[in-house]
């Protein structure tokens, strides 16, 4: 409604940990034991049955990938025992403790296309391969938008196979335009700091002195 347009403000998505809050990329890669090989990070979202299905499919495919890739697959299922299962270039984890480190260290993200994950990838300047959940309108719409912006490639679940995925990975990693567009999107996204903006808006709405409260209690942008 037009009566609300003057009251609206875009503050951007809430990102629990921004890229600048982490060490440099090369420091993180060294900490995680990554060498010069391209790093692919696959993080699946959805219900537990959905996660189990798609991660099993991806595990079968990614384990056959060439050994000049380093591939991390997170099942997104918390577990007490979280030692990786290694299959060729693939390491399978039930859960990763800090996905933001992997986002900053990786060269490519494979995801379902949920709003939060895609927003984080944009902030971190990471190109994507999105395998949207069948019949999930949000995932489908976001995957289409990401592809139209040149930030990634969309693969429908029924089309997913070894050759299709390998071709998409090769295309993104070999075509520098994907990385450059992702970095440009990250620079644009960096101007938005949702938590700080909401904090200031709430203070103003309460009639408080924003500068005073920021000095004694600045907004926190990480857990």
N, C-alpha and C positions, 0 to 999 in steps of 0.2 A: 504494500500500500504506500502511496506517495506521501502520506502523512508521517511515515516513519523514516523516509530516506535521509532526512537531515540528522536523524539520531543514530544512524548506522556508521560504524567505523570498522574497517578491515584491520585486524591486528595480526593476522597470520595464524598458522597452526601452533599449538603448544608443543614445543620440542623439549624433552626432558634434559637433554645435554647437547649444547650447541658445539659445532666443530672447534671454535676457538677456545673452548674449555678443555680440550684434549691436547696432548703433546703433538709435535709435528708428525706427519705421516710416516716418514722414514724411521722415526724413533719407535712408533707403534709396531711397524712391520718387523723391526729387529726384535722387539720384545716378544712378539707372537711367533717368531721363528720363520718368518717368510723371507724368501730370497728374491731374486729378480723375476721369478715367474709371475705371470698375470694371476691375480687372486680373484676367484669367483666366490661370492657369498650367496647362498640360497637360504632364504628365511621364509617359511610358510606360516600362514595364519589360517584361522577358521576353527571349526569344532575339532575335537580330538579325532573322530573318525575321518574327517576331511583331511586333517594333517597327516594321519597315518597313510592314507591312500596316496596322496600326492608325493609325500616324501619317499614312499616305497618305489613309486614309478621313477622319480628323479634319481634315487640311489642306483637303480638298475642302469639307467642311462649314463649318469655322470661317472660311474665307476669304469666305464669303457672309454672315457675321454683320454686324449693324449696326455702323456706324463709331463708335458711342458706347461701344464696348468696346475695351480694349487686350488683345490675346491673344498669349501667348508659348507656342509649342509646341516642346518639346525632343524630338528623335528618340532621344536616349539612345545615340548612336553617336559615339564619339570621332573627331575629325577635325582635321587640321592647319589646314584652311580652315574657319573657323567664322563667316563673315559671314552675317548673317541674310538669308533670302529673305522679301521682303515681299509679301503678298497682301491688299490691303484692310486690315482691322484686325489682321491676323495677321502675326506674325514667327516664322519657322521657323528653329530652330537645330539643328545636328547635336548639340551638347552645350552645356550651360551650366556655367560655371566654378564658380559658387556657388549651388546650388539653395536654400540656406538664406536667402539674401537675397531670392530670389523668393518663398519661402514666407512670409517676414515681410511682404513688400510686397503680396502678392496678396490678392484678395477671395474667390477661389474656386479650388480645385484639381480638375483632371480627372486621374484616375489609373486604373491597372489594379486597384488594391486589394491590392498586396503589403503584407506586415506592416510592413516598415521605413517605407515611404512613408506609410502610414496613421498609424503611430505618430508620425512627424514632424509630420504635419498636425494631429494632436490636440495635441501639445505647442505648436504655433504657433497654435492656435485658428482653423484654417481649415476652413470647410465644404467638402464634397467631392461630386463626381459620380464614381461608380465604374463603369467599364465592365469587369467581370471577364472574364478570359480564359475562353473556352468550355471546359468540362470540367476546369477548374482548381479543385479543391475548396477550396483555401485562399482564393483570390480570391473565389470565390462565397460562402463562409462569412463572410468579413470584410465583403464588400459588404452582405450581409444584416444583419449586426450594426450596421454604420454607419447603415443606413437605419432599423433598429428604434430606435436611440438618437436619431434625429432629427438626426444630424450630416451627412446628405447624402442623395443620391438614387442609386439603382442603375438602370443601363440595360444590358440584355443586348446583346451585340454584334449579334445578328441583328435587334434592334429599333432599332439606331442609325441615325438619319437627321437631316436638318437640323431639321425641326420638333420632333422628340422632344428633341434636345439643346438647342435654343433655349428650349423650354418649361421644361426642367429648370434651365437657367441663369437664366432670368427668375424662376422660382419661388424659387430660393435667394437671389438677390440682392435680390429685392423683399420677401421674408418675413424680417423681422428675427429671428424665432425660431431660424432656422438659425445665424446668427452668434452669438446669445446662448448657445445650447446648446454651440457650439464653444468659445466663451470660457470657459464653465463647465467643460467637459472639460479645457481647458488649465490652469485653476487647480488642478483635481484632479491632473492629471499632473505638475504642477510640484513636487509633494512627493516625487516619485521621482527619484533621481539614481543611475542604475544603476552608472556607473563608480566614483563615490565609495563606494557601498555595497559593491561587489565588492572594491574596494581595502581597505576596512576589514575585511571578512570574511576576506580572505586573510591580512592581518596578524595578526588574532586567531587564526586557525587555525595560524599559524606560531609563536604564542606571543610575538609582538612587542609592543612598547609602541606602540600606535596613535598616541597624541598626539605621541610623539617623531618617528615617521616622517612624520606629516602635516606637522610643522613643517619638516623638512628636505627633504621630497619630496612636496608635495601632489599629489593626482591631477589629471591633465590631462583636460579634457573637450572638447578640440578637437584637430584634426590639427595 
